[in-house]
Amino acid sequence: MRPWTISTGFTATIAGAVLLLGGSRLDYPGPFWPAILADHGVALALHLALATLSLAVAIYAVARATGLSDLGRRVDLAERSVRRGEADADLNDALNRDAEGDWE
């Protein structure tokens, strides 16, 4: 797992939820959106971009701090060592039977 993929997924999920839940509450300024965006559009876009980036960075930092960044590499390393036969003998026999198609 890469922390940036986790961060991107969580950020997109949270942003989507905020838009779905909060979008219906923003219908009252509907007639004024052209004026609002003309006067404050750049500032709103900048603040939304920075808020999204801050959320993504926070999730990335949590993923790095909790060790999720190394999880995929560690699982892959453990699986390769098991497949090489460096694990328990019974597990190695079961994996060999599984590779041969003997599932009993």
C-alpha positions as CSV (number, residue, x, y, z in Angstrom):
1,M,0.0,0.0,0.0
2,R,1.2,3.5,-0.8
3,P,0.1,6.2,1.7
4,W,-0.7,8.6,-1.1
5,T,-3.2,6.2,-2.6
6,I,-4.9,5.8,0.8
7,S,-4.8,9.6,1.2
8,T,-6.3,10.3,-2.2
9,G,-9.1,7.7,-1.7
10,F,-10.1,9.0,1.7
11,T,-9.9,12.6,0.6
12,A,-12.1,11.9,-2.4
13,T,-14.6,10.0,-0.2
14,I,-14.7,12.8,2.4
15,A,-15.1,15.5,-0.3
16,G,-17.9,13.6,-2.0
17,A,-19.7,13.1,1.3
18,V,-19.4,16.8,2.1
19,L,-20.7,17.8,-1.3
20,L,-23.6,15.4,-1.1
21,L,-24.6,16.4,2.4
22,G,-23.7,20.1,2.2
23,G,-24.7,20.8,-1.4
24,S,-28.4,20.8,-0.7
25,R,-27.9,23.4,2.0
26,L,-26.3,25.8,-0.4
27,D,-29.4,26.4,-2.6
28,Y,-30.4,29.6,-0.9
29,P,-27.5,31.7,-2.4
30,G,-28.4,30.3,-5.9
31,P,-29.4,33.6,-7.4
32,F,-26.3,35.2,-6.1
33,W,-23.7,32.7,-7.3
34,P,-22.6,34.7,-10.3
35,A,-21.9,37.7,-8.1
36,I,-20.3,35.7,-5.4
37,L,-18.0,33.9,-7.8
38,A,-17.2,37.1,-9.6
39,D,-16.1,38.9,-6.4
40,H,-14.7,36.0,-4.4
41,G,-14.2,33.1,-6.9
42,V,-10.4,33.0,-6.8
43,A,-10.3,33.2,-3.0
44,L,-13.0,30.4,-2.7
45,A,-11.1,28.2,-5.1
46,L,-7.8,28.8,-3.3
47,H,-9.4,28.0,0.1
48,L,-11.1,24.9,-1.2
49,A,-7.9,23.7,-2.8
50,L,-5.9,24.3,0.4
51,A,-8.5,22.6,2.6
52,T,-8.5,19.6,0.3
53,L,-4.7,19.5,0.2
54,S,-4.5,19.9,4.0
55,L,-6.9,16.9,4.5
56,A,-4.9,14.8,2.1
57,V,-1.6,15.7,3.9
58,A,-3.1,14.9,7.3
59,I,-4.4,11.5,6.1
60,Y,-1.0,10.8,4.5
61,A,0.8,11.7,7.7
62,V,-1.5,9.3,9.7
63,A,-0.8,6.5,7.2
64,R,2.9,7.1,7.5
65,A,2.9,7.3,11.3
66,T,0.8,4.1,11.7
67,G,3.0,2.1,9.4
68,L,0.5,1.6,6.5
69,S,3.2,2.8,4.1
70,D,5.3,-0.3,4.7
71,L,2.4,-2.8,5.0
72,G,2.3,-3.8,1.4
73,R,6.0,-4.3,1.2
74,R,6.1,-6.4,4.4
75,V,3.2,-8.6,3.3
76,D,4.9,-9.2,-0.1
77,L,8.2,-10.0,1.6
78,A,6.5,-12.5,4.0
79,E,4.6,-14.1,1.2
80,R,7.8,-14.6,-0.9
81,S,9.6,-16.1,2.1
82,V,6.7,-18.5,2.7
83,R,6.7,-19.5,-1.0
84,R,10.4,-20.1,-0.9
85,G,9.9,-22.6,1.9
86,E,11.4,-20.6,4.7
87,A,8.3,-20.9,6.9
88,D,6.8,-23.7,8.9
89,A,7.1,-27.2,7.2
90,D,3.4,-27.9,7.5
91,L,2.6,-24.6,5.8
92,N,5.1,-25.4,3.1
93,D,3.6,-28.8,2.5
94,A,0.1,-27.3,2.3
95,L,1.2,-24.6,-0.2
96,N,2.8,-27.3,-2.4
97,R,-0.4,-29.4,-2.3
98,D,-2.4,-26.2,-3.2
99,A,0.0,-25.5,-6.1
100,E,-0.5,-29.1,-7.4
101,G,-4.3,-28.8,-7.1
102,D,-4.7,-31.2,-4.3
103,W,-7.1,-29.4,-2.0
104,E,-7.8,-32.1,0.5
